[in-house]
Amino acid sequence: MARTSGKAKTRKAVAKRFKVTGTGKVLRRKQGKRHLLQNKNRKRKRNLGKVTLVSDADIKNVKENLPFA
């Protein structure tokens, strides 16, 4: 739900999950590293700990909720 008028406010749930870099790229953490880790191998768990870029289809929605980023 995008705001059409009024004061621009940051959606705090989005601010906690995403980070906007200096060049405007949006970073996110990978899902799948919370539980059931004993049947995932070490390499997979290590790679799940890294950050990745948000897909192009979702960038617009994330940035709408972060007006000051």
Secondary structure, DSSP 8 states (H G I E B T S, - for coil): ----SS-----HHHHHHEEE-TTS-EEEE-SS-SS--TTS-HHHHHHHTSEEE--HHHHHHHHHT-TT-
